[in-house]
Amino acid sequence: MPRILRCDPKLLSKDLRGRVYIVTGANSGTGLTTTEQLVRQGARVIAACRRVTAGEEAVRHLKGVPGVVEVAELDLGRLVSVRGFVERVRAAHPRLDGLVNNAGVMDTPQGVTVDGFETQIGINYLGHFLLTELLLDLLRASAPSRVVLVSSVAHVGMQNRDAEIDLEDLHFERRRYDGIAAYGQSKLALVVYARHLGARLAGSGVSVFSTHPGWVRSNLVRHMAPPWVQNLLLKPFSGPLGLMSAEDGAQTQLHCLLDDEAPTHSGAYFSQCSILYRQKADRRGGWPMRSPNPRTHDDALAQRLWDVSARLVNL
């Protein structure tokens, strides 16, 4: 098993007082761990959650720490919710130092969001796409600022199948639905978008990164197997399998948010180690590393994806 990549401890003691961050899906997993770390360093974190009560319960233990957490409703499967969330953020906060697009679903049954998007491309990618685009003015005004799009090793492929983006059938209306293919498509879209956005924002002071957090023990796999299989049954084999804690899984996102040199790689892909990469050399990960999927380096695909995405969300 390759060595887990970890933040320089100095980064985790930076004074973040006065800084404001948004973390989506902040009520569990790496989203919660990222939130906890930023707040301990004095930041104000807007914990964007679909279920506000779950979010408030998850961050209750953070009262009394140097920073502040405010839980706000955000349903990435409803574009009207995304727009309302952005309006409230802009009205309440004159600055935004970082946006962590962390929330996501995996291998869901076939379904669509209220806006008619296939569930995984709608929540994992299109909801975050609209959120990011609507917050760009605030991020520019607060520069230097950063955007982290949490992707996955699945953007390369899973189960010996390459991940790809079918711009003619994003929502599986013509092809047979495949939950794994839909997940890979949504995570590939995030890496492609991050690279495209990084180029668009060059010179603006806004840095953009896509990440693979590692194989984290969480409830993300609930549509593939009962979470207890991963979180309990496989726990004794965590080392060989590369299973890691949420704290380990948050390391890559925190590095991208806090490292002084990271902005020199804006648009790049940062990966935790993972045995799920096909090539042995890729399994050690890298901050940054070149994605093994050639589609992530296709500028024409990136532009087409942006055009289609903007049309779908009525940007």
C-alpha positions in Angstrom: 0.0 0.0 0.0 1.4 3.4 -0.9 2.0 5.9 1.8 -0.9 8.3 2.7 -0.1 11.9 1.7 -0.5 14.3 4.5 -0.5 18.1 4.9 2.5 19.8 6.2 1.6 20.4 9.9 2.5 24.0 9.5 -0.5 24.4 7.2 -2.8 23.1 9.9 -1.7 25.8 12.3 -2.2 28.7 10.0 -4.2 31.6 11.4 -7.4 31.7 9.3 -9.3 34.3 11.3 -11.3 36.6 9.0 -11.5 34.0 6.2 -14.7 32.6 4.9 -15.2 29.2 3.3 -18.1 27.2 2.0 -18.0 23.4 2.3 -20.8 21.4 0.6 -21.9 18.1 2.2 -20.3 19.3 5.5 -22.4 17.1 7.7 -20.4 13.9 7.3 -17.2 12.4 5.9 -14.4 14.5 4.5 -16.8 17.5 4.3 -17.2 17.5 8.1 -13.5 16.8 8.7 -12.5 19.7 6.4 -15.0 22.0 8.2 -13.7 21.0 11.6 -10.1 21.7 10.6 -10.9 25.1 9.1 -12.9 26.2 12.1 -10.2 25.1 14.5 -7.9 27.4 12.7 -10.3 30.4 13.2 -12.2 30.5 9.9 -15.9 31.0 9.4 -17.3 28.0 7.5 -20.7 28.0 5.8 -21.6 24.3 6.1 -23.9 23.8 3.1 -26.2 20.8 3.7 -29.3 19.4 2.2 -30.7 18.5 5.6 -30.1 21.5 8.0 -31.0 19.5 11.1 -28.4 16.9 10.3 -25.8 19.6 9.6 -26.5 21.3 12.9 -26.2 18.1 14.8 -22.9 17.2 13.1 -21.2 20.5 14.0 -22.7 20.9 17.5 -19.4 19.8 19.1 -17.6 22.8 17.4 -19.1 25.4 19.7 -16.3 27.2 21.6 -13.6 26.6 19.0 -11.8 29.7 17.6 -13.9 29.9 14.3 -17.5 29.9 13.5 -19.8 27.4 11.7 -23.1 28.4 10.2 -25.2 25.7 8.7 -27.1 26.7 5.5 -29.6 24.8 3.3 -28.3 23.7 -0.1 -29.9 21.0 -2.2 -27.6 20.4 -5.2 -30.3 18.4 -6.9 -32.5 21.6 -7.2 -31.2 24.5 -9.2 -33.6 26.9 -7.4 -32.0 25.9 -4.1 -28.5 26.6 -5.5 -29.6 30.0 -6.7 -31.3 30.8 -3.4 -28.2 29.7 -1.4 -26.0 32.0 -3.4 -28.3 34.9 -2.9 -28.2 34.4 0.8 -24.4 34.0 0.9 -23.9 37.2 -1.2 -26.2 39.2 1.0 -24.6 38.1 4.3 -20.9 37.9 3.4 -18.7 40.5 1.6 -15.9 37.9 1.0 -15.3 34.3 0.1 -11.9 32.8 0.5 -12.6 29.3 -0.5 -15.3 27.0 -2.0 -15.0 23.2 -1.4 -17.4 21.3 -3.7 -17.4 18.2 -1.6 -21.0 16.8 -1.6 -21.8 13.8 -3.8 -23.7 10.6 -4.4 -22.4 7.3 -5.9 -23.9 4.5 -8.1 -27.5 5.6 -7.4 -30.5 3.8 -8.9 -31.7 5.3 -12.1 -33.5 8.6 -11.5 -33.6 12.3 -12.2 -33.4 15.5 -10.2 -36.3 17.9 -10.1 -34.7 19.7 -13.1 -34.7 16.5 -15.1 -30.9 15.7 -14.9 -29.6 12.2 -14.3 -29.2 12.1 -10.5 -25.4 11.7 -10.4 -24.4 14.2 -13.1 -27.1 16.6 -11.6 -25.9 16.5 -8.0 -22.2 15.8 -8.3 -21.5 18.1 -11.2 -24.2 20.4 -12.5 -25.3 21.6 -9.1 -21.7 22.4 -8.2 -21.1 23.9 -11.7 -23.9 26.4 -11.1 -22.8 27.1 -7.5 -19.3 27.8 -8.6 -20.2 30.0 -11.6 -22.6 32.1 -9.5 -19.9 32.7 -6.8 -17.1 33.6 -9.2 -17.6 37.4 -8.8 -17.3 37.1 -5.0 -14.3 34.8 -5.3 -12.6 37.3 -7.6 -13.3 40.2 -5.3 -11.8 38.2 -2.4 -8.7 37.1 -4.3 -6.5 35.3 -3.5 -9.2 32.7 -3.2 -9.5 29.0 -4.1 -12.0 26.5 -5.4 -11.7 22.7 -4.8 -13.8 20.3 -6.7 -13.8 16.9 -5.0 -13.7 14.2 -7.8 -12.5 10.6 -7.5 -10.2 8.1 -9.0 -13.4 6.9 -10.7 -12.9 9.8 -13.2 -10.3 7.4 -14.8 -12.7 4.4 -14.8 -14.0 1.6 -12.6 -14.4 -2.2 -13.1 -12.1 -2.2 -16.1 -14.2 0.4 -17.9 -12.9 3.8 -18.9 -14.8 6.8 -17.7 -16.2 9.1 -20.5 -18.5 12.0 -21.0 -21.3 11.5 -23.5 -22.4 15.0 -24.2 -25.1 13.7 -26.6 -26.7 11.6 -23.8 -25.6 13.0 -20.4 -28.8 11.7 -18.7 -28.9 8.2 -20.1 -32.1 8.9 -22.1 -30.9 6.8 -25.0 -28.3 4.4 -23.6 -28.9 1.8 -21.0 -28.4 3.2 -17.5 -25.3 2.1 -15.7 -24.8 3.5 -12.2 -21.0 3.1 -12.3 -20.7 4.7 -15.7 -22.9 7.6 -14.5 -20.7 8.1 -11.5 -17.5 8.0 -13.5 -19.0 10.5 -16.0 -19.9 12.9 -13.2 -16.5 12.7 -11.6 -14.7 13.1 -14.9 -16.8 16.2 -15.6 -15.5 17.8 -12.4 -11.8 17.2 -13.4 -12.4 18.5 -16.9 -14.2 21.6 -15.6 -11.5 22.3 -13.0 -8.8 22.4 -15.7 -11.0 24.6 -17.9 -11.9 27.0 -15.1 -8.3 27.2 -14.0 -7.4 28.5 -17.4 -10.3 30.9 -17.6 -9.3 32.4 -14.2 -5.6 32.7 -14.9 -4.3 36.0 -13.5 -7.5 36.6 -11.4 -6.1 35.4 -8.1 -8.7 32.6 -8.0 -7.1 29.1 -8.0 -8.9 25.9 -9.0 -8.2 22.3 -8.1 -9.8 18.9 -8.6 -9.0 16.2 -6.1 -9.2 12.5 -5.3 -9.5 12.2 -1.5 -8.8 8.5 -1.4 -11.0 5.5 -0.5 -12.6 6.9 2.6 -14.7 4.9 5.0 -18.1 6.6 4.6 -21.7 6.1 3.7 -21.0 7.1 0.0 -21.0 3.4 -1.0 -24.5 2.7 0.4 -26.0 2.1 -3.1 -23.2 -0.5 -3.9 -23.1 -2.4 -0.6 -24.3 -1.8 3.0 -21.8 0.7 4.6 -21.0 -1.7 7.4 -19.3 -4.0 4.9 -16.8 -1.3 4.1 -16.7 0.5 7.5 -16.6 -2.6 9.7 -16.1 -5.9 7.9 -13.2 -4.6 5.7 -11.7 -2.5 8.5 -9.0 -5.1 9.4 -7.9 -5.0 5.8 -7.7 -1.2 5.6 -3.9 -1.1 5.0 -3.8 -3.5 1.9 -7.0 -2.1 0.5 -6.1 1.6 1.0 -9.2 2.3 3.1 -8.7 5.4 5.2 -10.4 7.7 7.7 -12.2 10.9 6.9 -9.3 12.8 8.5 -6.9 11.1 6.0 -9.3 11.8 3.2 -9.5 15.5 3.9 -5.7 15.9 3.6 -5.7 16.6 -0.1 -8.5 19.2 0.0 -6.8 21.0 3.0 -3.5 21.0 1.1 -5.2 22.6 -1.9 -6.9 25.2 0.3 -3.8 26.1 2.5 -0.6 25.4 0.7 1.2 28.5 -0.5 2.6 26.8 -3.7 -0.7 25.1 -4.7 -1.9 28.1 -6.8 1.0 27.7 -9.2 -0.8 24.5 -10.3 -4.2 26.0 -10.8 -6.5 23.7 -12.8 -4.5 20.6 -11.9 -5.6 17.3 -10.4 -4.4 16.5 -6.9 -4.7 12.9 -5.8 -4.4 10.9 -2.6 -2.7 7.5 -2.9 -5.0 4.8 -4.2 -4.7 1.1 -5.2 -7.6 1.7 -7.6 -5.4 3.3 -10.2 -4.5 0.8 -13.0 -0.9 1.8 -13.4 1.3 1.1 -10.4 3.2 4.4 -10.8 -0.1 6.3 -10.3 -1.0 4.6 -7.1 1.2 6.7 -5.0 -0.9 9.8 -5.9 0.6 13.2 -6.2 0.1 16.9 -5.3 -0.4 17.4 -8.2 -0.4 14.5 -10.6 -1.2 14.2 -14.2 -4.6 12.4 -14.6 -4.2 9.1 -16.5 -7.5 9.8 -18.4 -6.6 11.5 -21.7 -10.0 13.1 -21.8 -9.1 15.4 -19.0 -6.6 17.1 -21.3 -8.9 17.6 -24.2 -9.5 21.4 -24.5 -12.3 20.9 -27.1 -14.2 18.6 -24.8 -13.7 21.0 -21.9 -15.2 23.9 -23.9 -18.1 21.8 -25.2 -18.8 20.6 -21.6 -18.9 24.2 -20.4 -21.2 25.2 -23.2 -23.6 22.3 -22.6 -23.5 22.8 -18.8 -24.2 26.5 -19.0 -27.2 25.8 -21.3 -28.6 23.1 -19.0 -28.5 25.3 -15.9 -29.6 28.4 -17.7 -26.5 30.3 -16.7 
